[in-house]
Amino acid sequence: MKRISLIILLALFTVSVTFAQTVSKSNVSFKIKNLGINTGGTIGGVKATVHVDQAQVVNSIEATANVATINTDNEERDTHLKSADFFDVQRFPHITMKSAAINHKSGNKYSGKFNVTIKDKTKQFDIPFTYTETGNTATLNGTFKLNRLDFGVGGSSLVLGNEVTVTVVLELAK
């Protein structure tokens, strides 16, 4: 009897909660220098799954974004970004991000190692992020920098910067 009680108790402490994103409020935004001026945009169609343990500590995150939704408020530029010169959305329709390790720092602050895949090229990034939970809703917010050339997004350019600042905001519901 004690053994069964112990097994049930252990099972209760290893249960995790899974959150799924609220699509309308989740997005990926980016900024890059173009002719020396910060230019930005968003990528939508975000789908994410976040696993949180009983102590409300995040232990895994997986997300994808639909590159065909890229929006820089310039239709001609958006069409060019979707082409084979940049993201090649016909062959590579999604950007993916998957946690390899997550460390809870303190309060709502975390640091994670994430494998980011763009155009079938994967690189690992250390990304600080926050996680806040209110009722049945949770929000994750993280920012990191990447070099677009590492992923074969565009070529070398005198007018377009290589460093891209990426912000990921996920609003999730239980």
N, CA, C and O of each residue as an XYZ file, in Angstrom:
696
protein
N       0.823     -1.198      0.000
C       0.000      0.000      0.000
C       0.864      1.259      0.000
O       0.572      2.218     -0.713
N       1.949      1.251      0.817
C       2.842      2.401      0.852
C       3.498      2.600     -0.512
O       3.712      3.730     -0.951
N       3.812      1.493     -1.170
C       4.461      1.562     -2.483
C       3.532      2.210     -3.511
O       3.982      3.034     -4.307
N       2.256      1.857     -3.508
C       1.282      2.429     -4.440
C       1.108      3.918     -4.159
O       1.036      4.725     -5.085
N       1.041      4.277     -2.878
C       0.905      5.693     -2.518
C       2.111      6.493     -2.993
O       1.960      7.616     -3.475
N       3.297      5.929     -2.861
C       4.513      6.602     -3.299
C       4.515      6.787     -4.818
O       4.896      7.849     -5.309
N       4.101      5.782     -5.551
C       4.041      5.873     -7.015
C       3.051      6.952     -7.443
O       3.346      7.737     -8.344
N       1.891      6.998     -6.811
C       0.884      8.020     -7.135
C       1.423      9.409     -6.807
O       1.240     10.344     -7.587
N       2.083      9.549     -5.665
C       2.653     10.830     -5.269
C       3.715     11.286     -6.267
O       3.733     12.455     -6.653
N       4.595     10.385     -6.687
C       5.617     10.729     -7.678
C       4.982     11.126     -9.005
O       5.447     12.062     -9.657
N       3.940     10.436     -9.406
C       3.254     10.758    -10.664
C       2.655     12.156    -10.609
O       2.691     12.884    -11.601
N       2.109     12.536     -9.471
C       1.528     13.870     -9.333
C       2.576     14.964     -9.492
O       2.290     16.022    -10.052
N       3.788     14.716     -9.001
C       4.832     15.733     -9.074
C       5.531     15.784    -10.424
O       6.285     16.724    -10.677
N       5.310     14.817    -11.294
C       5.948     14.842    -12.603
C       4.989     15.242    -13.709
O       5.374     15.258    -14.878
N       3.766     15.559    -13.372
C       2.789     15.989    -14.364
C       3.212     17.340    -14.920
O       3.659     18.213    -14.176
N       3.070     17.509    -16.223
C       3.357     18.814    -16.812
C       2.105     19.339    -17.485
O       1.205     18.580    -17.845
N       2.067     20.634    -17.643
C       0.949     21.296    -18.298
C       1.430     21.708    -19.680
O       2.551     22.195    -19.832
N       0.592     21.515    -20.681
C       0.944     21.924    -22.030
C       0.096     23.110    -22.420
O      -1.122     23.102    -22.243
N       0.746     24.136    -22.956
C       0.051     25.312    -23.457
C       0.128     25.298    -24.978
O       1.121     24.850    -25.550
N      -0.919     25.787    -25.629
C      -0.908     25.988    -27.077
C      -1.111     27.470    -27.341
O      -1.775     28.160    -26.567
N      -0.542     27.958    -28.432
C      -0.543     29.396    -28.675
C      -1.907     29.934    -29.093
O      -2.747     29.221    -29.641
N      -2.090     31.216    -28.813
C      -3.208     31.979    -29.341
C      -2.652     32.665    -30.580
O      -1.927     33.654    -30.473
N      -2.990     32.145    -31.750
C      -2.350     32.558    -32.997
C      -2.394     34.060    -33.221
O      -1.396     34.644    -33.642
N      -3.511     34.691    -32.954
C      -3.648     36.111    -33.267
C      -2.698     36.997    -32.469
O      -2.416     38.120    -32.889
N      -2.207     36.529    -31.349
C      -1.356     37.368    -30.510
C       0.084     36.877    -30.438
O       0.895     37.460    -29.718
N       0.418     35.821    -31.166
C       1.784     35.320    -31.207
C       2.419     35.774    -32.511
O       1.789     35.718    -33.568
N       3.674     36.225    -32.437
C       4.348     36.617    -33.672
C       5.853     36.653    -33.494
O       6.380     36.605    -32.383
N       6.515     36.740    -34.623
C       7.953     36.924    -34.679
C       8.174     38.261    -35.374
O       7.656     38.486    -36.468
N       8.934     39.141    -34.750
C       9.261     40.408    -35.403
C      10.774     40.485    -35.576
O      11.528     39.833    -34.854
N      11.201     41.286    -36.537
C      12.630     41.392    -36.806
C      12.990     42.819    -37.203
O      12.159     43.584    -37.693
N      14.275     43.153    -36.970
C      14.828     44.445    -37.377
C      16.182     44.189    -38.015
O      16.963     43.359    -37.547
N      16.447     44.926    -39.103
C      17.714     44.816    -39.815
C      18.031     46.185    -40.403
O      17.122     46.935    -40.758
N      19.302     46.508    -40.506
C      19.697     47.780    -41.121
C      19.625     47.646    -42.641
O      20.163     46.703    -43.222
N      18.948     48.608    -43.273
C      18.859     48.684    -44.723
C      19.160     50.131    -45.097
O      18.413     51.039    -44.732
N      20.253     50.342    -45.824
C      20.732     51.699    -46.124
C      20.986     52.489    -44.840
O      20.772     53.701    -44.795
N      21.445     51.788    -43.792
C      21.775     52.425    -42.524
C      20.593     52.734    -41.630
O      20.766     53.267    -40.534
N      19.390     52.405    -42.084
C      18.176     52.688    -41.312
C      17.567     51.364    -40.854
O      17.500     50.407    -41.626
N      17.123     51.311    -39.594
C      16.451     50.104    -39.118
C      15.159     49.883    -39.890
O      14.305     50.766    -39.962
N      15.028     48.704    -40.459
C      13.827     48.288    -41.169
C      13.333     47.041    -40.463
O      14.131     46.202    -40.046
N      12.047     46.918    -40.329
C      11.529     45.765    -39.608
C      10.337     45.142    -40.277
O       9.850     45.602    -41.310
N       9.887     44.082    -39.654
C       8.713     43.391    -40.147
C       8.295     42.310    -39.185
O       8.851     42.162    -38.097
N       7.303     41.556    -39.611
C       6.795     40.455    -38.791
C       6.627     39.208    -39.645
O       6.498     39.276    -40.867
N       6.634     38.076    -38.967
C       6.305     36.794    -39.575
C       5.234     36.186    -38.687
O       5.426     36.052    -37.479
N       4.121     35.821    -39.275
C       2.994     35.283    -38.514
C       2.850     33.785    -38.699
O       3.817     33.077    -38.979
N       1.631     33.325    -38.538
C       1.359     31.896    -38.659
C       2.126     31.087    -37.636
O       2.548     29.964    -37.911
N       2.308     31.656    -36.456
C       3.101     31.011    -35.409
C       2.294     29.901    -34.747
O       1.141     30.092    -34.360
N       2.924     28.746    -34.629
C       2.350     27.619    -33.891
C       3.386     27.210    -32.854
O       4.565     27.053    -33.171
N       2.940     27.039    -31.618
C       3.893     26.728    -30.555
C       3.288     25.791    -29.527
O       2.076     25.757    -29.316
N       4.172     25.033    -28.896
C       3.808     24.193    -27.763
C       4.834     24.441    -26.668
O       6.041     24.410    -26.912
N       4.346     24.686    -25.467
C       5.215     24.933    -24.321
C       4.802     23.971    -23.215
O       3.623     23.870    -22.878
N       5.776     23.269    -22.654
C       5.510     22.359    -21.536
C       6.013     23.015    -20.256
O       7.146     23.490    -20.185
N       5.144     23.032    -19.245
C       5.438     23.664    -17.964
C       5.204     22.628    -16.873
O       4.184     21.940    -16.881
N       6.151     22.510    -15.924
C       5.974     21.521    -14.860
C       5.052     22.048    -13.759
O       4.581     23.184    -13.824
N       4.803     21.222    -12.760
C       3.877     21.568    -11.675
C       4.287     22.832    -10.930
O       3.434     23.551    -10.410
N       5.590     23.106    -10.876
C       6.079     24.299    -10.181
C       6.032     25.527    -11.095
O       6.603     26.571    -10.779
N       5.354     25.388    -12.214
C       5.203     26.447    -13.220
C       6.550     26.895    -13.774
O       6.776     28.083    -14.006
N       7.443     25.926    -13.984
C       8.740     26.176    -14.593
C       8.707     25.619    -16.014
O       8.351     24.460    -16.222
N       9.074     26.437    -16.977
C       9.086     26.019    -18.382
C      10.166     24.965    -18.571
O      11.301     25.163    -18.138
N       9.826     23.827    -19.222
C      10.851     22.825    -19.473
C      11.034     22.457    -20.939
O      11.991     21.752    -21.258
N      10.165     22.898    -21.848
C      10.432     22.737    -23.281
C       9.534     23.653    -24.103
O       8.406     23.963    -23.720
N      10.073     24.076    -25.252
C       9.351     24.969    -26.157
C       9.642     24.533    -27.588
O      10.792     24.272    -27.944
N       8.603     24.456    -28.399
C       8.747     24.224    -29.834
C       7.847     25.219    -30.547
O       6.696     25.412    -30.155
N       8.369     25.851    -31.595
C       7.564     26.828    -32.331
C       7.937     26.820    -33.807
O       9.079     26.539    -34.173
N       6.956     27.133    -34.648
C       7.197     27.329    -36.074
C       6.517     28.622    -36.499
O       5.520     29.041    -35.911
N       7.074     29.242    -37.526
C       6.470     30.442    -38.110
C       6.384     30.233    -39.618
O       7.282     29.647    -40.224
N       5.311     30.710    -40.213
C       5.051     30.558    -41.637
C       5.681     31.732    -42.389
O       5.169     32.850    -42.333
N       6.781     31.485    -43.087
C       7.531     32.556    -43.740
C       6.716     33.252    -44.831
O       6.985     34.412    -45.143
N       5.738     32.581    -45.410
C       4.906     33.198    -46.453
C       4.104     34.379    -45.916
O       3.570     35.164    -46.700
N       4.009     34.519    -44.599
C       3.258     35.626    -43.995
C       4.135     36.849    -43.726
O       3.667     37.819    -43.130
N       5.390     36.820    -44.153
C       6.300     37.936    -43.872
C       5.673     39.250    -44.324
O       5.105     39.346    -45.412
N       5.790     40.268    -43.456
C       5.165     41.558    -43.736
C       6.093     42.674    -43.265
O       6.380     42.802    -42.075
N       6.557     43.478    -44.222
C       7.407     44.632    -43.910
C       6.718     45.942    -44.286
O       7.357     46.993    -44.331
N       5.427     45.878    -44.554
C       4.644     47.032    -45.021
C       5.122     47.549    -46.378
O       4.933     48.719    -46.711
N       5.741     46.661    -47.151
C       6.180     47.001    -48.503
C       5.996     45.735    -49.345
O       6.819     44.821    -49.289
N       4.919     45.689    -50.117
C       4.552     44.469    -50.846
C       5.656     43.996    -51.793
O       5.908     42.796    -51.901
N       6.309     44.925    -52.472
C       7.381     44.550    -53.404
C       8.545     43.895    -52.655
O       9.088     42.883    -53.100
N       8.922     44.482    -51.514
C      10.002     43.908    -50.703
C       9.587     42.549    -50.151
O      10.387     41.613    -50.143
N       8.334     42.432    -49.688
C       7.854     41.156    -49.153
C       7.939     40.056    -50.205
O       8.360     38.939    -49.906
N       7.539     40.368    -51.434
C       7.609     39.388    -52.526
C       9.054     38.970    -52.765
O       9.333     37.789    -52.974
N       9.979     39.937    -52.736
C      11.391     39.612    -52.933
C      11.922     38.757    -51.779
O      12.687     37.820    -52.010
N      11.529     39.065    -50.549
C      11.981     38.270    -49.399
C      11.483     36.829    -49.468
O      12.153     35.920    -48.979
N      10.322     36.613    -50.067
C       9.762     35.262    -50.208
C      10.432     34.473    -51.329
O      10.296     33.251    -51.388
N      11.149     35.149    -52.212
C      11.759     34.511    -53.384
C      12.976     33.668    -53.000
O      13.426     33.672    -51.854
N      13.493     32.944    -53.998
C      14.676     32.101    -53.799
C      15.900     32.925    -53.408
O      16.844     32.376    -52.840
N      15.910     34.233    -53.697
C      17.033     35.095    -53.309
C      17.177     35.203    -51.792
O      18.280     35.399    -51.282
N      16.062     35.076    -51.074
C      16.098     35.226    -49.624
C      15.575     33.969    -48.921
O      16.347     33.036    -48.698
N      14.293     33.918    -48.569
C      13.764     32.804    -47.779
C      13.348     31.592    -48.604
O      13.269     30.490    -48.060
N      13.083     31.752    -49.883
C      12.675     30.649    -50.761
C      11.507     29.866    -50.149
O      11.617     28.671    -49.877
N      10.389     30.567    -49.940
C       9.243     29.972    -49.241
C       8.640     28.773    -49.965
O       7.965     27.956    -49.340
N       8.868     28.654    -51.259
C       8.359     27.480    -51.974
C       9.036     26.205    -51.471
O       8.385     25.170    -51.334
N      10.323     26.276    -51.198
C      11.075     25.109    -50.717
C      11.158     25.037    -49.194
O      11.228     23.949    -48.622
N      11.152     26.197    -48.540
C      11.346     26.248    -47.087
C      10.267     27.127    -46.458
O      10.535     28.277    -46.112
N       9.056     26.603    -46.306
C       7.931     27.437    -45.868
C       7.943     27.839    -44.394
O       7.213     28.750    -44.004
N       8.759     27.176    -43.568
C       8.707     27.451    -42.127
C      10.081     27.731    -41.538
O      11.105     27.242    -42.015
N      10.062     28.528    -40.494
C      11.209     28.698    -39.610
C      10.834     27.959    -38.333
O       9.718     28.112    -37.835
N      11.748     27.163    -37.801
C      11.441     26.430    -36.572
C      12.428     26.805    -35.470
O      13.561     27.220    -35.714
N      11.939     26.637    -34.261
C      12.720     26.944    -33.068
C      12.370     25.876    -32.037
O      11.201     25.691    -31.699
N      13.387     25.176    -31.540
C      13.133     24.094    -30.587
C      14.159     24.175    -29.462
O      15.361     24.296    -29.701
N      13.661     24.104    -28.232
C      14.571     24.191    -27.087
C      15.401     22.923    -26.967
O      14.900     21.813    -27.149
N      16.688     23.108    -26.656
C      17.581     21.997    -26.357
C      17.794     21.912    -24.848
O      17.988     20.828    -24.299
N      17.757     23.065    -24.187
C      17.899     23.136    -22.728
C      17.314     24.463    -22.263
O      17.438     25.483    -22.940
N      16.677     24.433    -21.103
C      16.115     25.653    -20.528
C      16.535     25.745    -19.073
O      16.432     24.776    -18.321
N      17.014     26.928    -18.682
C      17.413     27.161    -17.297
C      16.548     28.260    -16.705
O      16.424     29.345    -17.273
N      15.954     27.966    -15.559
C      15.164     28.962    -14.840
C      16.142     29.803    -14.042
O      16.828     29.283    -13.163
N      16.217     31.093    -14.333
C      17.151     31.987    -13.645
C      16.563     32.442    -12.309
O      17.079     32.091    -11.247
N      15.493     33.215    -12.366
C      14.796     33.663    -11.162
C      13.493     34.310    -11.583
O      13.387     34.882    -12.668
N      12.502     34.212    -10.711
C      11.208     34.825    -11.016
C      10.682     34.379    -12.363
O      10.487     33.184    -12.589
N      10.450     35.325    -13.264
C       9.926     34.982    -14.587
C      11.021     34.984    -15.657
O      10.716     34.980    -16.850
N      12.283     34.989    -15.244
C      13.411     35.052    -16.177
C      14.009     33.666    -16.429
O      14.230     32.878    -15.509
N      14.261     33.402    -17.717
C      14.817     32.130    -18.157
C      15.932     32.390    -19.159
O      16.069     33.488    -19.698
N      16.717     31.355    -19.390
C      17.692     31.349    -20.468
C      17.590     29.985    -21.127
O      17.530     28.962    -20.446
N      17.570     29.973    -22.437
C      17.441     28.692    -23.121
C      18.416     28.556    -24.263
O      18.823     29.541    -24.878
N      18.785     27.318    -24.538
C      19.538     27.000    -25.749
C      18.502     26.515    -26.748
O      17.793     25.539    -26.499
N      18.419     27.205    -27.885
C      17.411     26.895    -28.888
C      18.069     26.589    -30.222
O      18.989     27.287    -30.649
N      17.588     25.543    -30.872
C      17.995     25.234    -32.231
C      17.027     25.948    -33.162
O      15.832     25.654    -33.180
N      17.560     26.889    -33.935
C      16.758     27.660    -34.884
C      17.102     27.157    -36.282
O      18.271     27.100    -36.664
N      16.062     26.791    -37.043
C      16.262     26.279    -38.398
C      15.590     27.201    -39.404
O      14.390     27.466    -39.335
N      16.401     27.681    -40.342
C      15.932     28.509    -41.447
C      16.549     27.924    -42.711
O      17.765     27.750    -42.784
N      15.728     27.621    -43.696
C      16.197     27.062    -44.969
C      17.052     25.810    -44.749
O      18.113     25.669    -45.357
N      16.600     24.916    -43.894
C      17.280     23.651    -43.588
C      18.666     23.811    -42.975
O      19.444     22.857    -42.952
N      18.982     24.997    -42.481
C      20.236     25.214    -41.767
C      19.877     25.486    -40.313
O      19.025     26.324    -40.018
N      20.536     24.769    -39.407
C      20.226     24.888    -37.981
C      21.436     25.427    -37.227
O      22.562     24.966    -37.414
N      21.180     26.404    -36.379
C      22.198     26.941    -35.478
C      21.595     27.041    -34.090
O      20.391     27.245    -33.935
N      22.450     26.893    -33.076
C      21.975     26.995    -31.699
C      22.276     28.390    -31.150
O      23.354     28.946    -31.363
N      21.289     28.937    -30.436
C      21.404     30.265    -29.841
C      21.066     30.200    -28.361
O      20.187     29.443    -27.948
N      21.771     31.002    -27.562
C      21.399     31.217    -26.164
C      20.440     32.394    -26.168
O      20.806     33.503    -26.558
N      19.208     32.150    -25.731
C      18.183     33.184    -25.795
C      17.592     33.418    -24.410
O      17.001     32.509    -23.828
N      17.746     34.628    -23.879
C      17.052     34.959    -22.631
C      15.583     35.239    -22.949
O      15.265     35.817    -23.989
N      14.697     34.827    -22.048
C      13.278     35.109    -22.259
C      12.557     35.204    -20.928
O      13.047     34.748    -19.894
N      11.379     35.809    -20.985
C      10.530     35.881    -19.800
C       9.299     35.020    -20.036
O       8.861     34.822    -21.169
N       8.760     34.518    -18.945
C       7.544     33.709    -18.985
C       6.647     34.206    -17.865
O       7.021     34.164    -16.694
N       5.462     34.677    -18.228
C       4.502     35.113    -17.218
C       3.195     34.377    -17.438
O       2.767     34.159    -18.572
N       2.580     34.005    -16.352
C       1.329     33.242    -16.405
C       0.272     33.977    -15.596
O       0.492     34.345    -14.442
N      -0.883     34.185    -16.227
C      -2.016     34.814    -15.566
C      -3.252     33.990    -15.880
O      -3.705     33.953    -17.024
N      -3.801     33.326    -14.861
C      -4.968     32.473    -15.093
C      -4.647     31.373    -16.082
O      -3.700     30.613    -15.882
N      -5.426     31.279    -17.147
C      -5.209     30.256    -18.168
C      -4.389     30.764    -19.348
O      -4.361     30.130    -20.403
N      -3.725     31.896    -19.179
C      -2.937     32.482    -20.259
C      -1.491     32.654    -19.808
O      -1.219     33.016    -18.663
N      -0.574     32.387    -20.729
C       0.851     32.585    -20.463
C       1.465     33.341    -21.637
O       1.021     33.200    -22.776
N       2.485     34.141    -21.350
C       3.182     34.884    -22.396
C       4.678     34.648    -22.265
O       5.250     34.774    -21.182
N       5.302     34.303    -23.388
C       6.755     34.194    -23.469
C       7.241     35.298    -24.379
O       6.619     35.599    -25.398
N       8.375     35.910    -24.002
C       8.917     37.006    -24.786
C      10.435     36.910    -24.755
O      11.040     36.978    -23.685
N      11.053     36.752    -25.921
C      12.504     36.647    -25.990
C      13.060     37.355    -27.207
O      12.398     37.447    -28.240
N      14.287     37.858    -27.083
C      14.946     38.562    -28.178
C      16.367     38.032    -28.328
O      17.060     37.786    -27.341
N      16.788     37.861    -29.581
C      18.151     37.418    -29.862
C      18.596     37.971    -31.211
O      17.790     38.520    -31.964
N      19.885     37.823    -31.509
C      20.436     38.298    -32.779
C      21.001     37.123    -33.555
O      21.556     36.183    -32.986
N      20.843     37.203    -34.880
C      21.424     36.186    -35.746
C      22.030     36.858    -36.969
O      21.719     38.007    -37.282
N      22.896     36.128    -37.649
C      23.491     36.597    -38.888
C      22.738     35.924    -40.030
O      22.767     34.700    -40.152
N      22.069     36.709    -40.862
C      21.241     36.156    -41.935
C      22.056     35.316    -42.910
O      21.526     34.374    -43.500
N      23.355     35.645    -43.094
C      24.198     34.905    -44.026
C      24.470     33.483    -43.540
O      24.712     32.590    -44.353
N      24.434     33.261    -42.218
C      24.614     31.910    -41.670
C      23.526     30.961    -42.155
O      23.719     29.745    -42.164
N      22.385     31.510    -42.558
C      21.254     30.703    -43.005
C      21.022     30.810    -44.514
O      20.041     30.275    -45.029
N      21.905     31.487    -45.211
C      21.743     31.635    -46.654
C      20.568     32.516    -47.037
O      19.965     32.331    -48.094
N      20.240     33.480    -46.176
C      19.135     34.403    -46.455
C      19.736     35.654    -47.092
O      20.309     36.499    -46.403
N      19.599     35.762    -48.414
C      20.207     36.865    -49.146
C      21.697     36.647    -49.292
O      22.257     35.704    -48.733
N      22.326     37.517    -50.037
C      23.764     37.433    -50.236
C      24.452     38.601    -49.571
O      23.825     39.409    -48.886
N      25.752     38.678    -49.783
C      26.535     39.781    -49.250
C      26.048     41.083    -49.878
O      25.763     41.129    -51.074
N      25.953     42.131    -49.079
C      25.388     43.386    -49.568
C      26.042     44.570    -48.874
O      26.345     44.521    -47.682
N      26.253     45.633    -49.637
C      26.785     46.863    -49.055
C      25.701     47.678    -48.368
O      26.004     48.495    -47.499
N      24.436     47.470    -48.743
C      23.344     48.283    -48.191
C      22.513     47.560    -47.135
O      21.868     48.205    -46.309
N      22.522     46.233    -47.154
C      21.718     45.450    -46.216
C      22.617     44.853    -45.146
O      23.592     44.170    -45.458
N      22.291     45.108    -43.885
C      23.073     44.566    -42.785
C      22.972     43.051    -42.711
O      22.051     42.448    -43.262
N      23.922     42.452    -42.028
C      23.908     40.998    -41.838
C      23.228     40.605    -40.529
O      22.605     39.548    -40.442
N      23.350     41.465    -39.504
C      22.795     41.156    -38.188
C      21.306     41.487    -38.144
O      20.880     42.582    -38.509
N      20.535     40.511    -37.689
C      19.087     40.662    -37.569
C      18.716     40.483    -36.100
O      19.121     39.504    -35.472
N      17.953     41.416    -35.554
C      17.426     41.284    -34.195
C      16.033     40.679    -34.304
O      15.156     41.222    -34.976
N      15.847     39.555    -33.637
C      14.590     38.810    -33.712
C      13.922     38.818    -32.340
O      14.569     38.543    -31.329
N      12.637     39.131    -32.307
C      11.849     39.068    -31.076
C      10.703     38.094    -31.290
O       9.960     38.191    -32.267
N      10.571     37.156    -30.364
C       9.503     36.160    -30.425
C       8.564     36.407    -29.251
O       8.995     36.442    -28.099
N       7.284     36.577    -29.548
C       6.263     36.740    -28.516
C       5.228     35.645    -28.729
O       4.612     35.552    -29.790
N       5.048     34.823    -27.713
C       4.048     33.763    -27.766
C       3.020     34.005    -26.682
O       3.362     34.068    -25.501
N       1.775     34.140    -27.067
C       0.693     34.185    -26.089
C       0.017     32.829    -26.147
O      -0.409     32.376    -27.210
N      -0.073     32.192    -25.000
C      -0.518     30.806    -24.935
C      -1.721     30.649    -24.027
O      -1.914     31.413    -23.082
N      -2.521     29.647    -24.332
C      -3.686     29.334    -23.503
C      -3.645     27.862    -23.137
O      -3.255     27.024    -23.950
N      -4.054     27.542    -21.892
C      -4.108     26.138    -21.449
C      -5.156     25.399    -22.213
O      -5.357     24.205    -21.988
